[in-house]
Amino acid sequence: MPRREDIRSVLILGSGPIVIGQACEFDYSGTQAAKVLKEKGIRVILLNSNPATIMTDPDLADATYVEPMTVQVVQKILE
């Protein structure tokens, strides 16, 4: 698939609060997506309401937000 040159930034939404032993696959998927996108030169913005996750590692994304995952917060980030 050819790369779309018009996409310069991607917002990845984390899985939010999780139960111990569940949803680690979402964190893994999100971190892998962020790594690949950064390798391709795309700016990665991450939103997750759970601070205790690998996805909030500051080296993983260009911008990381640990905020409630609400429509208002997403709109503010996109501005």
N, C-alpha and C positions, 0 to 999 in steps of 0.2 A: 504494500500500500504506500503510495507516495506521501511524503510528509507535507502537512499543511503549513505553509509559511505564515499564515495569518494568525496562528495561535502562538502567543508569546508568554502567556501566563495561564496556570491552571490552579483552581481552588480544590483541594482535597478535603472532604469532610470525614472526620474520624468517626469511630463507632460510638463515642460517648461513654457514659458509665457502663461498666460491665460487671458481671458476676464472676467471682473467682473461678477459674477453670473454664470459662466460656468466653468466646469472642476474640481470643488471641489471634485467630486466623484473620480477623478483620484488620488488626494492627499489622500483621505480617504483610497482608495484601497492600495496605496503604503505604507502608514503608518501601516495599518493592516498587510500587508505582512512582513514588517520589524520587527514588534513586534513578530509575530509568529516565524520567522526565528531565531531571537535572543533567544527566549525561547527554541528553539531546539538546541542551541549551535552553530549555523552557523554564521560566521562573515558576517556582513551586510555592504556593501559599497553603498553609495548613490550618484548619480549624478543628479543635477537639475540646470537649468540655471536661475530659478526664486528664488531669495533670500527671497521673501515675501510669503513663504508657510510653513505649519507645517512640511513638509518633511525635511526641513533643520534644524530642532531642533537637537542640538548636542547630546542629549540623545537617539535619535531614532536609530542612526546607529553607527557602530564602526569607520567609516570614512565617512565624508561628503564633497563633492566637489560642490561648486557653480561656475560652469564654463559653457561656451558655449557647447552645446551638439553636438559636431562634432566627426567625425571618429577619428581624430587625438587626441582629448582629451580622448576619450574612450580607444584608444590604449595605451596612456601614463598611464592611471589609471591601466589598466590590466597588465602592465609591473611591 
